[in-house]
Amino acid sequence: MTWVINNLGLIWSRSVDHVAIAFPAVILSFLIALPIGWLATRFAWSRGILLSLSSVLYAIPSLPLFIVLPLLIGTGLRDPINLVVALTLYGIALMVRSTADGLSSVDGDIVQSATAIGYSAWSRFWRVELPLAGPVLLAGIRVVSVSTVSLTTVGAVLGISGTGVFFTDGVQRNIPEEILTGVVVTIVIAVVFDLVIVQVGRLLLPWTRAVKTARARQLRDREGVAA
Protein backbone atom coordinates (compact mmCIF):
# COMPACT_ATOMS: atom_id res chain seq x y z
CA MET A 1 0.00 0.00 0.00
CA THR A 2 2.90 2.32 0.73
CA TRP A 3 4.22 1.88 -2.81
CA VAL A 4 0.83 2.86 -4.26
CA ILE A 5 0.58 6.01 -2.13
CA ASN A 6 4.09 7.08 -3.02
CA ASN A 7 3.51 6.56 -6.76
CA LEU A 8 -0.01 7.88 -7.38
CA GLY A 9 1.26 10.31 -10.00
CA LEU A 10 3.05 7.53 -11.86
CA ILE A 11 -0.02 5.29 -11.70
CA TRP A 12 -2.18 8.05 -13.16
CA SER A 13 0.33 8.88 -15.89
CA ARG A 14 0.70 5.29 -17.07
CA SER A 15 -3.06 4.74 -16.89
CA VAL A 16 -3.62 7.74 -19.17
CA ASP A 17 -0.98 6.42 -21.58
CA HIS A 18 -2.72 3.04 -21.56
CA VAL A 19 -6.11 4.57 -22.36
CA ALA A 20 -4.57 6.78 -25.08
CA ILE A 21 -3.40 3.64 -26.88
CA ALA A 22 -6.37 1.32 -26.25
CA PHE A 23 -9.22 3.76 -26.95
CA PRO A 24 -8.28 4.68 -30.56
CA ALA A 25 -7.64 1.00 -31.34
CA VAL A 26 -11.16 0.04 -30.18
CA ILE A 27 -12.82 2.81 -32.20
CA LEU A 28 -10.76 2.15 -35.34
CA SER A 29 -11.33 -1.60 -35.22
CA PHE A 30 -15.09 -1.05 -35.09
CA LEU A 31 -15.14 1.49 -37.93
CA ILE A 32 -12.95 -0.66 -40.19
CA ALA A 33 -14.69 -3.95 -39.37
CA LEU A 34 -18.12 -2.50 -40.20
CA PRO A 35 -17.70 -2.36 -44.01
CA ILE A 36 -15.79 -5.66 -44.02
CA GLY A 37 -18.61 -7.35 -42.10
CA TRP A 38 -21.10 -5.80 -44.51
CA LEU A 39 -19.21 -7.29 -47.46
CA ALA A 40 -19.22 -10.69 -45.78
CA THR A 41 -23.00 -10.42 -45.43
CA ARG A 42 -23.78 -8.83 -48.77
CA PHE A 43 -21.75 -11.28 -50.85
CA ALA A 44 -22.18 -14.83 -49.59
CA TRP A 45 -19.11 -16.11 -51.46
CA SER A 46 -16.86 -13.70 -49.55
CA ARG A 47 -18.07 -14.59 -46.05
CA GLY A 48 -15.95 -17.71 -45.60
CA ILE A 49 -12.87 -16.00 -47.02
CA LEU A 50 -13.15 -12.85 -44.88
CA LEU A 51 -13.96 -14.69 -41.67
CA SER A 52 -11.12 -17.15 -42.25
CA LEU A 53 -8.68 -14.29 -42.86
CA SER A 54 -9.80 -12.56 -39.68
CA SER A 55 -9.27 -15.76 -37.69
CA VAL A 56 -5.77 -16.15 -39.13
CA LEU A 57 -5.02 -12.51 -38.32
CA TYR A 58 -5.97 -12.96 -34.67
CA ALA A 59 -3.77 -16.06 -34.48
CA ILE A 60 -0.62 -14.04 -35.23
CA PRO A 61 1.51 -13.80 -32.04
CA SER A 62 1.55 -10.26 -30.68
CA LEU A 63 5.29 -9.75 -30.13
CA PRO A 64 6.34 -10.76 -33.67
CA LEU A 65 3.60 -8.51 -35.05
CA PHE A 66 4.81 -5.57 -32.93
CA ILE A 67 8.34 -6.10 -34.26
CA VAL A 68 7.40 -6.54 -37.94
CA LEU A 69 4.92 -3.65 -38.15
CA PRO A 70 7.53 -0.85 -37.91
CA LEU A 71 9.21 -2.29 -41.00
CA LEU A 72 5.89 -2.16 -42.89
CA ILE A 73 4.51 1.21 -41.80
CA GLY A 74 7.73 3.07 -41.08
CA THR A 75 7.22 3.72 -37.37
CA GLY A 76 9.71 3.22 -34.58
CA LEU A 77 9.68 0.03 -32.56
CA ARG A 78 8.75 2.00 -29.43
CA ASP A 79 6.32 4.32 -31.19
CA PRO A 80 2.83 4.07 -29.62
CA ILE A 81 1.36 4.26 -33.13
CA ASN A 82 2.95 0.89 -33.82
CA LEU A 83 0.99 -0.58 -30.90
CA VAL A 84 -2.26 1.16 -31.90
CA VAL A 85 -2.06 -0.31 -35.41
CA ALA A 86 -1.37 -3.81 -34.09
CA LEU A 87 -4.23 -3.62 -31.58
CA THR A 88 -6.54 -2.32 -34.30
CA LEU A 89 -5.72 -5.34 -36.46
CA TYR A 90 -6.54 -7.69 -33.59
CA GLY A 91 -9.75 -5.78 -32.92
CA ILE A 92 -10.76 -6.03 -36.57
CA ALA A 93 -10.15 -9.77 -36.47
CA LEU A 94 -12.65 -10.09 -33.62
CA MET A 95 -15.16 -7.49 -34.79
CA VAL A 96 -15.56 -8.70 -38.38
CA ARG A 97 -17.30 -11.90 -37.28
CA SER A 98 -19.55 -10.03 -34.84
CA THR A 99 -20.49 -7.54 -37.56
CA ALA A 100 -21.24 -10.28 -40.08
CA ASP A 101 -23.28 -12.23 -37.53
CA GLY A 102 -25.17 -9.09 -36.46
CA LEU A 103 -26.11 -8.06 -39.99
CA SER A 104 -27.03 -11.64 -40.90
CA SER A 105 -29.38 -11.80 -37.91
CA VAL A 106 -31.63 -9.10 -39.37
CA ASP A 107 -34.88 -10.66 -40.56
CA GLY A 108 -34.96 -10.90 -44.35
CA ASP A 109 -38.66 -9.96 -44.40
CA ILE A 110 -37.83 -6.68 -42.70
CA VAL A 111 -35.12 -5.93 -45.27
CA GLN A 112 -37.52 -6.69 -48.13
CA SER A 113 -40.22 -4.53 -46.54
CA ALA A 114 -37.79 -1.62 -46.24
CA THR A 115 -36.87 -2.02 -49.90
CA ALA A 116 -40.53 -2.20 -50.90
CA ILE A 117 -41.39 1.13 -49.26
CA GLY A 118 -38.59 2.89 -51.10
CA TYR A 119 -35.42 2.64 -49.03
CA SER A 120 -32.25 2.65 -51.10
CA ALA A 121 -29.55 0.11 -50.24
CA TRP A 122 -27.55 2.86 -48.51
CA SER A 123 -30.41 4.27 -46.42
CA ARG A 124 -31.70 0.77 -45.66
CA PHE A 125 -28.34 -0.20 -44.21
CA TRP A 126 -28.04 2.85 -41.95
CA ARG A 127 -31.70 3.19 -40.93
CA VAL A 128 -32.84 -0.45 -40.79
CA GLU A 129 -30.13 -3.11 -40.87
CA LEU A 130 -27.48 -1.43 -38.70
CA PRO A 131 -29.88 -0.44 -35.88
CA LEU A 132 -31.40 -3.93 -35.77
CA ALA A 133 -27.92 -5.47 -35.69
CA GLY A 134 -26.98 -3.06 -32.89
CA PRO A 135 -27.25 -5.48 -29.92
CA VAL A 136 -24.93 -8.01 -31.58
CA LEU A 137 -22.49 -5.26 -32.57
CA LEU A 138 -22.56 -3.93 -29.03
CA ALA A 139 -21.69 -7.35 -27.62
CA GLY A 140 -18.87 -7.65 -30.14
CA ILE A 141 -17.29 -4.30 -29.37
CA ARG A 142 -17.41 -5.10 -25.65
CA VAL A 143 -15.31 -8.19 -26.31
CA VAL A 144 -12.94 -6.14 -28.48
CA SER A 145 -12.65 -3.54 -25.73
CA VAL A 146 -11.64 -6.00 -23.02
CA SER A 147 -9.24 -7.79 -25.36
CA THR A 148 -7.61 -4.53 -26.46
CA VAL A 149 -7.12 -3.23 -22.93
CA SER A 150 -5.51 -6.53 -22.00
CA LEU A 151 -3.24 -6.73 -25.07
CA THR A 152 -2.07 -3.15 -24.59
CA THR A 153 -0.02 -4.31 -21.60
CA VAL A 154 2.21 -6.34 -23.94
CA GLY A 155 3.59 -3.05 -25.24
CA ALA A 156 5.60 -2.74 -22.04
CA VAL A 157 7.96 -5.43 -23.35
CA LEU A 158 8.90 -2.98 -26.11
CA GLY A 159 9.24 -0.10 -23.66
CA ILE A 160 5.91 1.58 -24.50
CA SER A 161 4.34 3.32 -21.51
CA GLY A 162 1.16 1.82 -20.08
CA THR A 163 0.02 -0.28 -17.17
CA GLY A 164 2.05 -3.19 -18.52
CA VAL A 165 5.19 -1.39 -17.34
CA PHE A 166 4.08 -2.13 -13.79
CA PHE A 167 4.45 -5.84 -14.59
CA THR A 168 7.88 -5.69 -16.23
CA ASP A 169 9.29 -3.19 -13.75
CA GLY A 170 7.77 -4.97 -10.77
CA VAL A 171 9.26 -8.30 -11.82
CA GLN A 172 12.70 -6.82 -12.50
CA ARG A 173 12.80 -4.97 -9.18
CA ASN A 174 10.91 -7.65 -7.23
CA ILE A 175 8.12 -5.33 -6.09
CA PRO A 176 4.91 -7.40 -5.71
CA GLU A 177 2.87 -4.27 -4.90
CA GLU A 178 3.76 -2.78 -8.28
CA ILE A 179 2.75 -5.95 -10.12
CA LEU A 180 -0.56 -6.12 -8.23
CA THR A 181 -1.15 -2.44 -8.99
CA GLY A 182 -0.73 -3.16 -12.68
CA VAL A 183 -3.28 -5.96 -12.52
CA VAL A 184 -5.84 -3.88 -10.61
CA VAL A 185 -5.45 -0.76 -12.76
CA THR A 186 -5.74 -2.76 -15.98
CA ILE A 187 -8.93 -4.41 -14.74
CA VAL A 188 -10.35 -1.04 -13.68
CA ILE A 189 -9.65 0.43 -17.13
CA ALA A 190 -11.32 -2.57 -18.81
CA VAL A 191 -14.38 -2.23 -16.57
CA VAL A 192 -14.63 1.52 -17.21
CA PHE A 193 -14.41 0.95 -20.96
CA ASP A 194 -17.14 -1.68 -20.75
CA LEU A 195 -19.44 0.55 -18.68
CA VAL A 196 -18.99 3.43 -21.11
CA ILE A 197 -19.78 1.19 -24.09
CA VAL A 198 -22.90 -0.15 -22.35
CA GLN A 199 -24.12 3.38 -21.59
CA VAL A 200 -23.48 4.51 -25.16
CA GLY A 201 -25.36 1.45 -26.35
CA ARG A 202 -28.34 2.37 -24.19
CA LEU A 203 -28.36 5.87 -25.65
CA LEU A 204 -28.08 4.70 -29.25
CA LEU A 205 -30.33 1.65 -28.90
CA PRO A 206 -33.13 2.75 -26.53
CA TRP A 207 -35.60 0.26 -28.01
CA THR A 208 -33.60 -2.69 -26.68
CA ARG A 209 -34.62 -1.76 -23.14
CA ALA A 210 -38.27 -1.66 -24.20
CA VAL A 211 -37.93 -5.12 -25.76
CA LYS A 212 -36.33 -6.51 -22.60
CA THR A 213 -39.07 -4.95 -20.47
CA ALA A 214 -41.79 -6.41 -22.69
CA ARG A 215 -40.20 -9.87 -22.57
CA ALA A 216 -39.91 -9.71 -18.79
CA ARG A 217 -43.57 -8.70 -18.54
CA GLN A 218 -44.61 -11.60 -20.81
CA LEU A 219 -42.59 -14.01 -18.69
CA ARG A 220 -44.25 -12.77 -15.50
CA ASP A 221 -47.68 -13.06 -17.13
CA ARG A 222 -46.97 -16.66 -18.17
CA GLU A 223 -45.78 -17.52 -14.69
CA GLY A 224 -48.92 -15.96 -13.25
CA VAL A 225 -51.13 -17.99 -15.60
CA ALA A 226 -49.24 -21.19 -14.77
CA ALA A 227 -49.69 -20.55 -11.06
The 8 nearest C-alpha neighbors of each residue, nearest first, counted from 0:
[[1, 3, 2, 4, 176, 5, 180, 177],
 [0, 2, 4, 3, 5, 6, 176, 7],
 [1, 3, 5, 0, 4, 6, 176, 177],
 [4, 2, 0, 6, 1, 5, 7, 180],
 [5, 3, 1, 6, 2, 7, 0, 8],
 [4, 6, 2, 3, 7, 1, 8, 0],
 [7, 5, 3, 9, 8, 4, 2, 10],
 [8, 6, 10, 9, 4, 3, 5, 11],
 [9, 7, 11, 6, 10, 12, 5, 13],
 [8, 10, 12, 6, 11, 7, 13, 14],
 [11, 9, 7, 13, 8, 12, 14, 6],
 [10, 12, 14, 8, 9, 13, 7, 15],
 [13, 11, 9, 15, 14, 10, 8, 16],
 [12, 14, 161, 16, 15, 10, 11, 162],
 [13, 15, 17, 11, 16, 12, 162, 161],
 [14, 16, 18, 12, 17, 13, 19, 11],
 [17, 15, 13, 19, 161, 14, 18, 160],
 [16, 18, 161, 14, 15, 20, 19, 13],
 [17, 19, 21, 15, 20, 16, 22, 14],
 [20, 18, 16, 17, 22, 21, 15, 23],
 [19, 21, 18, 17, 83, 22, 23, 16],
 [20, 22, 18, 24, 148, 23, 19, 147],
 [21, 23, 25, 24, 18, 20, 19, 26],
 [24, 22, 26, 25, 21, 27, 20, 19],
 [23, 25, 87, 27, 21, 83, 22, 26],
 [26, 24, 22, 28, 23, 27, 144, 21],
 [27, 25, 23, 29, 28, 24, 30, 22],
 [28, 26, 30, 24, 29, 25, 23, 31],
 [27, 29, 91, 87, 90, 25, 31, 26],
 [30, 28, 32, 26, 27, 31, 33, 25],
 [31, 29, 27, 33, 28, 32, 26, 34],
 [30, 32, 28, 33, 29, 27, 34, 91],
 [33, 31, 95, 35, 29, 91, 30, 34],
 [32, 34, 36, 30, 35, 31, 29, 98],
 [35, 33, 37, 36, 32, 38, 31, 30],
 [36, 34, 32, 38, 37, 33, 39, 95],
 [37, 35, 99, 98, 95, 39, 33, 38],
 [36, 38, 34, 40, 35, 39, 41, 33],
 [39, 37, 41, 35, 40, 36, 42, 34],
 [38, 40, 46, 36, 45, 37, 42, 41],
 [41, 39, 37, 38, 99, 42, 43, 103],
 [40, 42, 38, 39, 37, 43, 45, 46],
 [43, 41, 44, 45, 40, 39, 38, 46],
 [42, 44, 46, 45, 40, 41, 39, 47],
 [45, 43, 42, 46, 47, 48, 39, 41],
 [46, 44, 48, 39, 43, 42, 47, 49],
 [47, 45, 39, 49, 43, 48, 44, 50],
 [46, 48, 50, 49, 45, 51, 44, 39],
 [47, 49, 51, 45, 46, 50, 52, 44],
 [50, 48, 52, 46, 51, 47, 45, 53],
 [49, 51, 53, 47, 52, 48, 46, 96],
 [50, 52, 54, 48, 53, 49, 47, 55],
 [53, 51, 55, 49, 54, 50, 56, 48],
 [52, 54, 92, 56, 50, 51, 55, 49],
 [55, 53, 51, 57, 56, 52, 92, 50],
 [54, 56, 58, 52, 53, 57, 51, 59],
 [57, 55, 53, 58, 54, 59, 52, 92],
 [56, 58, 54, 89, 55, 59, 92, 53],
 [57, 59, 55, 56, 60, 54, 53, 61],
 [58, 60, 57, 56, 61, 55, 64, 63],
 [61, 59, 62, 63, 58, 64, 57, 65],
 [60, 62, 64, 63, 65, 59, 153, 85],
 [61, 63, 65, 64, 60, 66, 153, 154],
 [64, 62, 66, 65, 61, 60, 67, 59],
 [63, 65, 61, 67, 62, 66, 68, 60],
 [66, 64, 62, 63, 68, 67, 61, 85],
 [65, 67, 63, 64, 68, 62, 69, 76],
 [68, 66, 64, 70, 69, 65, 63, 71],
 [67, 69, 71, 70, 65, 66, 64, 72],
 [70, 68, 74, 73, 72, 71, 67, 75],
 [69, 71, 68, 67, 73, 72, 74, 66],
 [72, 70, 68, 69, 73, 67, 74, 66],
 [73, 71, 69, 74, 70, 68, 81, 75],
 [72, 74, 69, 70, 71, 75, 68, 81],
 [75, 73, 69, 72, 81, 78, 76, 80],
 [76, 74, 78, 77, 69, 73, 81, 70],
 [75, 77, 78, 69, 66, 74, 81, 157],
 [78, 76, 75, 159, 157, 158, 79, 81],
 [77, 79, 75, 80, 81, 76, 74, 159],
 [80, 78, 82, 81, 77, 83, 159, 20],
 [81, 79, 83, 78, 82, 84, 74, 20],
 [80, 82, 79, 84, 78, 83, 74, 69],
 [81, 83, 85, 79, 80, 84, 86, 65],
 [84, 82, 80, 86, 24, 85, 81, 20],
 [85, 83, 87, 81, 82, 86, 80, 88],
 [86, 84, 82, 88, 87, 83, 81, 89],
 [87, 85, 89, 83, 88, 84, 24, 90],
 [86, 88, 24, 90, 28, 84, 85, 89],
 [89, 87, 91, 85, 86, 90, 92, 84],
 [90, 88, 92, 86, 57, 87, 91, 85],
 [91, 89, 87, 28, 93, 92, 88, 143],
 [92, 90, 28, 94, 88, 32, 93, 89],
 [91, 93, 53, 89, 90, 57, 94, 95],
 [94, 92, 90, 91, 95, 96, 143, 89],
 [93, 95, 91, 97, 96, 92, 32, 139],
 [96, 94, 32, 36, 98, 97, 93, 91],
 [95, 97, 99, 98, 94, 100, 50, 93],
 [98, 96, 94, 100, 139, 95, 99, 101],
 [99, 97, 36, 101, 95, 96, 100, 136],
 [98, 100, 36, 96, 102, 101, 97, 40],
 [99, 101, 103, 97, 98, 102, 96, 104],
 [102, 100, 132, 135, 98, 104, 103, 99],
 [101, 103, 132, 99, 104, 100, 105, 98],
 [104, 102, 100, 101, 105, 99, 40, 106],
 [103, 105, 101, 102, 100, 106, 132, 131],
 [106, 104, 103, 102, 107, 131, 128, 132],
 [105, 107, 109, 108, 104, 110, 103, 128],
 [106, 108, 110, 109, 111, 105, 112, 104],
 [109, 107, 111, 106, 110, 112, 113, 105],
 [108, 110, 112, 107, 106, 111, 113, 105],
 [109, 111, 107, 113, 108, 112, 114, 106],
 [112, 110, 114, 108, 113, 109, 115, 107],
 [111, 113, 115, 109, 114, 110, 108, 116],
 [114, 112, 110, 111, 115, 116, 118, 109],
 [113, 115, 118, 111, 117, 112, 116, 110],
 [114, 116, 112, 113, 117, 111, 118, 110],
 [117, 115, 113, 114, 118, 112, 111, 119],
 [116, 118, 114, 115, 119, 113, 112, 123],
 [119, 117, 114, 123, 113, 122, 116, 120],
 [118, 120, 122, 121, 123, 117, 114, 124],
 [119, 121, 123, 122, 124, 118, 114, 125],
 [122, 120, 124, 119, 123, 125, 118, 126],
 [121, 123, 125, 119, 124, 120, 126, 118],
 [124, 122, 120, 127, 126, 118, 121, 125],
 [123, 125, 128, 121, 122, 127, 129, 126],
 [124, 126, 122, 129, 123, 127, 128, 121],
 [127, 125, 123, 122, 124, 130, 128, 129],
 [128, 126, 123, 124, 130, 129, 125, 131],
 [127, 129, 124, 131, 130, 132, 105, 123],
 [128, 130, 132, 125, 131, 124, 127, 133],
 [131, 129, 133, 132, 128, 127, 126, 125],
 [130, 132, 128, 133, 129, 127, 105, 134],
 [131, 133, 101, 129, 102, 130, 135, 134],
 [132, 134, 130, 136, 131, 135, 137, 129],
 [135, 133, 137, 136, 132, 138, 131, 207],
 [136, 134, 101, 138, 137, 133, 132, 139],
 [137, 135, 139, 133, 138, 134, 98, 97],
 [136, 138, 134, 140, 139, 135, 133, 141],
 [139, 137, 135, 141, 136, 140, 134, 142],
 [140, 138, 136, 142, 97, 137, 141, 94],
 [139, 141, 143, 137, 142, 138, 144, 136],
 [142, 140, 144, 138, 139, 143, 193, 137],
 [141, 143, 139, 140, 144, 145, 146, 138],
 [144, 142, 140, 146, 141, 90, 145, 147],
 [145, 143, 141, 147, 142, 146, 25, 140],
 [144, 146, 148, 142, 189, 147, 143, 149],
 [145, 147, 143, 149, 144, 148, 150, 142],
 [148, 146, 150, 144, 149, 145, 143, 21],
 [149, 147, 145, 151, 146, 150, 21, 189],
 [148, 150, 146, 147, 151, 152, 145, 185],
 [151, 149, 147, 152, 153, 148, 146, 86],
 [150, 152, 148, 153, 149, 154, 147, 21],
 [151, 153, 163, 154, 150, 155, 149, 162],
 [154, 152, 155, 151, 150, 156, 163, 62],
 [155, 153, 159, 152, 156, 157, 151, 158],
 [154, 156, 158, 164, 159, 163, 157, 153],
 [155, 157, 154, 158, 153, 167, 159, 164],
 [158, 156, 155, 154, 159, 77, 76, 153],
 [157, 159, 155, 156, 77, 160, 154, 164],
 [160, 158, 155, 154, 157, 77, 79, 161],
 [161, 159, 13, 16, 155, 164, 158, 17],
 [162, 160, 17, 13, 16, 163, 164, 14],
 [161, 163, 164, 181, 165, 13, 14, 152],
 [162, 164, 152, 155, 165, 166, 161, 153],
 [165, 163, 155, 167, 166, 162, 168, 161],
 [164, 166, 181, 163, 168, 178, 169, 177],
 [167, 165, 178, 169, 164, 163, 168, 170],
 [166, 168, 164, 170, 169, 165, 171, 163],
 [167, 169, 171, 165, 170, 166, 164, 172],
 [168, 170, 174, 166, 178, 177, 172, 173],
 [169, 171, 173, 167, 168, 172, 166, 174],
 [172, 170, 168, 169, 173, 167, 174, 166],
 [171, 173, 169, 170, 174, 168, 167, 175],
 [174, 172, 170, 169, 171, 175, 168, 177],
 [173, 175, 169, 176, 177, 172, 170, 178],
 [176, 174, 178, 177, 179, 173, 169, 170],
 [177, 175, 179, 174, 178, 180, 2, 0],
 [176, 178, 180, 169, 175, 179, 174, 165],
 [177, 179, 166, 175, 181, 169, 180, 165],
 [180, 178, 182, 176, 181, 177, 175, 183],
 [181, 179, 177, 183, 178, 182, 184, 176],
 [180, 182, 165, 178, 184, 179, 162, 183],
 [181, 183, 179, 185, 180, 184, 186, 178],
 [184, 182, 180, 186, 185, 181, 187, 179],
 [183, 185, 187, 181, 186, 182, 180, 188],
 [184, 186, 188, 182, 187, 183, 181, 189],
 [187, 185, 189, 183, 184, 188, 190, 182],
 [186, 188, 184, 190, 189, 185, 191, 183],
 [187, 189, 191, 185, 186, 190, 192, 184],
 [190, 188, 186, 192, 187, 145, 191, 148],
 [189, 191, 193, 187, 192, 188, 194, 186],
 [192, 190, 188, 194, 193, 189, 187, 195],
 [193, 191, 189, 195, 190, 194, 188, 196],
 [192, 194, 190, 196, 191, 195, 141, 197],
 [195, 193, 197, 191, 196, 192, 190, 198],
 [194, 196, 198, 192, 193, 197, 199, 191],
 [195, 197, 199, 193, 194, 198, 200, 192],
 [198, 196, 200, 194, 195, 199, 193, 201],
 [199, 197, 201, 195, 200, 196, 194, 202],
 [200, 198, 196, 202, 201, 197, 195, 203],
 [199, 201, 197, 203, 198, 202, 204, 196],
 [202, 200, 198, 204, 205, 199, 203, 197],
 [201, 203, 199, 200, 204, 205, 198, 197],
 [202, 204, 200, 201, 205, 199, 130, 133],
 [203, 205, 201, 206, 200, 202, 207, 133],
 [206, 204, 201, 207, 202, 208, 203, 209],
 [207, 205, 209, 208, 204, 210, 201, 211],
 [208, 206, 210, 209, 205, 204, 211, 134],
 [207, 209, 211, 206, 210, 205, 212, 201],
 [208, 210, 206, 212, 207, 211, 213, 205],
 [211, 209, 207, 213, 208, 212, 214, 206],
 [210, 212, 208, 214, 209, 213, 215, 207],
 [211, 213, 209, 215, 210, 214, 208, 216],
 [212, 214, 216, 210, 215, 211, 209, 217],
 [215, 213, 217, 211, 216, 212, 210, 218],
 [214, 216, 218, 212, 213, 217, 211, 219],
 [215, 217, 213, 219, 214, 218, 220, 212],
 [218, 216, 220, 214, 215, 219, 221, 213],
 [217, 219, 215, 221, 216, 220, 214, 222],
 [218, 220, 222, 216, 221, 217, 223, 215],
 [219, 221, 223, 217, 218, 222, 216, 224],
 [222, 220, 224, 218, 223, 219, 225, 217],
 [221, 223, 225, 219, 220, 224, 226, 218],
 [222, 224, 220, 226, 221, 225, 219, 218],
 [225, 223, 221, 226, 222, 220, 219, 218],
 [226, 224, 222, 223, 221, 220, 219, 218],
 [225, 223, 224, 222, 221, 220, 219, 218]]
